[in-house]
Amino acid sequence: MTLLQKRRIALGSLFFIAGLCFASWASRIPDIQVKFNLSEAQLGTLLLGLPIGSLVALPLAGWAVHRFGSRKVILASAAGYMTFLPLIGFSDSIFMLIPVIVIFGMIGNMMNISLNTQALALEDSYGRSILASFHGLWSLAGFTGAGIGAGMIYFNILPRIHYLFIAFIVASTILSAKSFLINESKAGGGGGLVLRKPDDLLLRIGLIAFLGMLAEGCMFDWSGVFFKKVVEIEPGLVALGYVSFMGAMASGRFLTDRIINKIGRIKMLQFSGALIFVGLLLSVLLPLPVTATIGFLMVGFGVAAIIPIAYSTAGRSKLYSPGVALAMVSTISFFGFLLGPPLIGYIAELFELKVSFTLVAITGLGIAILSSVRLEVFK
């Protein structure tokens, strides 16, 4: 096994534990709600701590990666995950839990930016696209974390013990992987806190990522509702839409690199946007179990490539260092992930859910258009 292959496996394992930590926390949210006797509204308020922490970390992450290098930030944030995940389980009051969750959200985004910066450095060494496969491992970890969580719940194991078990996996992975991480040289371009206007490239790719994340966030939160209320599928199959979308997105990320290396990033973005647009229109116009499932599979494959391509393109900015460029694009796209799900609800309240999903379909058309006009921006 070559050194490059060892580096890729090591970095992939760190992407996996990042997804595992997040999924492990999410799998026990119902237990957290019961433990603190929270209403749905109170739980929703508590869950805001995660995106708030993520948002706070975005400008800091680019600066930290530029200042200290992605390797140090990866190891520090992984150690933070190892520490703060169990602290969620050991929190005995809501006043302790809230800051822990905010910091947990900050750690997640610090790790996100630093892992992707490291992946870009490794991608340069390979000389071909490999970033999407790392995102595929993050998605795969989501399924694994949910499965472990379901097992822990089945055997009545407390969240704190569950989280300590995950922390042990994180610690073991850090020790195995740290010697293979790249000590990348400080990149050219601007560093500093990400509180400035992006250039044309970052603005364009940020808007594409915004639309992709808006569609992704809507599919995460509303797939089950769509299948229940629009497709009117039998109760036992309500989760089919979500599983179809998630499965296609996860598997699509393992195929994306191979396709990109054959047809290029721009054509892949155009194809992805078309898949999102056609898949959602098919589901809206023919809301039958078979056609809606096919449509959601198309959307999952379409969404799979958007963020890996956006990050890979942003990391090659000539004006900013990779960490800062990634943080800028993440900041823009993050608002899509936050705004999308509530927007669906508001539009559905005024009209109906079919109208909401039709508007989400237009995001795919927007991605295709933005990746087809003024292509000189991407050069």
Secondary structure, DSSP 4 states (H G I P E B T S, - for coil): --HHHHHHHHHHHHHHHHHHHHHHHHHTHHHHHHHTT--HHHHHHHHTHHHHHHHHHHHHHHHHHHHH-HHHHHHHHHHHHHHHHHHHHH--SHHHHHHHHHHHHHHHHHHHHHHHHHHHHHHHHHTS--HHHHHHHHHHHHHHHHHHHHHHHHTT--HHHHHHHHHHHHHHHHHHHGGGS--PPPPSSB-S-S-S---HHHHHHHHHHHHHHHHHHHHHHHHHHHHHHTS---GGGTTHHHHHHHHHHHHHHHHHHHHHHHH-HHHHHHHHHHHHHHHHHHHHHS-SHHHHHHHHHHHHHHHHHHHHHHHHHHTT-SSB-HHHHHHHHHHHHHHHHHHHHHHHHHHHHHS-HHHHHHHHHHHHHHHHHHTTS-GGGG-
